[in-house]
Amino acid sequence: MDVTITKTVLAFVLLGLGVATAGTMLALQGKSDPPDKPGRLRTLHRTTGYLFATVLVALAVLGATILHGARDALPLRGVVHWVLGGLLLLVAALKIVLVRYYKKFLKFAPTLGLTILVLGFLVAMVSAGFVLVTGELWSDGTAVVRDSEAGAGAGGAPNDAADGPESSGLRGDVALG
């Protein structure tokens, strides 16, 4: 399976887990009526949170392979994706460490959790959302990148072939995540 397809699918899995994780804690702490089974909600929150972290690490590894392949030809959208993704990893790691080892900082956990949800949404929409909304994912699984985003063609010159996808300013050989 293509890395772009894998990352796109995992991005939406990550969003689903983020919503489930936030929803359980909002149900636990945000309602005026106490929930029937708070222990069950805490366990569900912890489980979905660790699943979220696992998928996040998998996405970061896949993204690192894309970054390695792109070298210095990363489009602006890719740079924004990486900056937000780095913040997401940092805040998620911070929340896990604070909740597990520094119990006096538990009062910051809800704010960190909602920050993680918002950053996760932004990271996913910058790339996975863009791929889906713009139709930049071909049915054969290759991502399309405009020459203006990917830089010049082979040899440093723009693609100026008379026919094929290159003539329309599209390159099907570059995958973004």
C-alpha positions in Angstrom: 0.0 0.0 0.0 1.2 3.5 -0.9 2.6 5.6 2.0 0.2 8.4 1.2 -2.8 6.2 1.4 -1.6 4.6 4.6 -1.0 7.9 6.2 -4.3 9.3 5.0 -6.2 6.3 6.5 -4.2 6.4 9.7 -4.8 10.2 10.0 -8.6 9.6 10.1 -8.2 6.7 12.5 -6.1 9.1 14.7 -8.9 11.7 14.5 -11.5 9.1 15.5 -9.4 8.0 18.5 -8.8 11.6 19.5 -12.6 12.3 19.4 -13.3 9.1 21.4 -10.6 9.9 23.9 -11.8 13.5 24.4 -15.4 12.4 24.5 -14.8 10.0 27.3 -13.1 12.6 29.4 -15.7 15.3 28.6 -18.4 12.9 29.7 -16.5 12.2 32.9 -15.6 15.7 33.8 -17.8 18.0 31.8 -21.3 16.9 32.8 -23.1 18.3 35.8 -24.5 14.8 36.6 -21.9 12.3 37.6 -21.6 9.4 35.1 -22.9 6.0 36.1 -19.5 4.2 35.7 -16.6 6.7 36.0 -14.0 3.9 36.4 -15.1 2.4 33.0 -14.8 5.9 31.4 -11.3 6.4 32.8 -10.2 3.0 31.5 -11.7 3.7 28.1 -10.0 7.1 28.0 -6.6 5.5 28.9 -7.0 2.7 26.3 -8.0 5.1 23.5 -5.3 7.5 24.6 -2.6 4.8 24.3 -4.0 3.7 21.0 -3.9 7.3 19.8 -0.3 7.6 20.9 0.6 4.3 19.1 -1.0 5.5 15.8 0.7 8.9 16.3 4.1 7.3 16.5 3.4 5.2 13.5 2.4 8.3 11.5 5.5 10.1 12.7 7.7 7.2 11.5 5.9 7.2 8.1 6.2 10.9 7.9 9.9 10.8 8.6 10.4 8.5 5.6 8.6 11.0 3.4 10.7 13.8 4.9 13.9 11.9 4.3 12.9 11.3 0.6 11.8 14.9 0.1 15.2 16.4 1.3 14.9 20.1 0.9 12.0 20.0 -1.7 9.2 20.0 0.9 6.3 22.2 -0.1 5.0 24.8 2.4 2.1 22.6 3.2 4.6 19.9 4.2 6.5 22.3 6.4 3.3 23.4 8.2 2.4 19.7 8.6 5.7 18.9 10.1 5.7 21.9 12.5 2.2 21.0 13.8 3.1 17.3 13.9 6.1 18.1 16.0 4.0 20.1 18.4 1.4 17.3 18.5 4.1 14.8 19.5 5.6 17.1 22.1 2.2 17.9 23.8 1.1 14.2 23.7 4.4 13.1 25.3 4.1 15.9 27.8 0.6 14.9 28.8 1.5 11.2 29.2 4.5 12.1 31.3 2.6 14.5 33.5 -0.3 12.1 34.1 1.9 9.1 34.8 4.7 10.6 36.9 3.7 14.1 38.1 0.3 13.8 39.7 0.4 17.4 41.1 0.1 18.6 37.5 -3.1 16.7 36.8 -5.0 19.9 36.7 -3.4 20.6 33.3 -4.4 17.3 31.8 -7.8 18.5 30.3 -6.2 21.5 28.7 -3.4 19.4 27.2 -5.9 16.8 26.0 -8.0 19.4 24.2 -4.8 20.9 22.7 -3.9 17.4 21.5 -7.3 17.0 19.8 -7.0 20.4 18.1 -3.4 19.8 16.9 -4.4 16.4 15.7 -7.2 17.9 13.7 -5.0 20.6 12.2 -2.2 18.1 11.3 -4.7 15.8 9.6 -6.5 18.5 7.7 -3.3 20.1 6.4 -2.3 16.9 4.6 -4.9 14.1 4.7 -7.8 16.5 4.4 -6.1 18.3 1.5 -5.4 15.0 -0.3 -9.1 14.0 0.0 -10.7 17.3 -0.7 -8.6 18.3 -3.7 -8.7 14.8 -5.3 -5.0 14.7 -5.3 -5.1 10.9 -4.6 -5.5 9.0 -7.8 -7.5 5.8 -7.9 -4.2 3.9 -8.4 -3.0 5.2 -5.1 -0.4 7.7 -6.2 -0.4 11.2 -4.9 -0.2 14.0 -7.3 2.0 17.0 -6.6 2.0 20.1 -8.7 5.4 21.1 -10.1 5.2 24.4 -8.2 5.0 22.4 -5.0 7.5 19.7 -5.8 10.1 21.9 -7.3 11.6 21.5 -10.7 11.6 18.2 -12.6 14.6 15.9 -13.0 17.8 17.8 -13.6 16.5 21.0 -12.1 14.5 22.1 -15.1 10.7 22.3 -15.1 8.8 19.6 -16.8 7.9 20.7 -20.3 6.9 17.5 -22.0 4.3 17.9 -24.8 2.0 15.1 -23.5 1.2 13.1 -20.4 0.6 14.3 -16.8 3.8 16.4 -16.9 2.3 18.7 -19.6 -0.5 19.6 -17.2 1.9 20.6 -14.5 1.3 17.4 -12.5 3.8 14.9 -11.3 2.6 11.5 -10.2 5.9 10.3 -8.9 6.1 12.4 -5.6 4.2 11.2 -2.6 3.3 13.5 0.3 1.7 12.4 3.5 
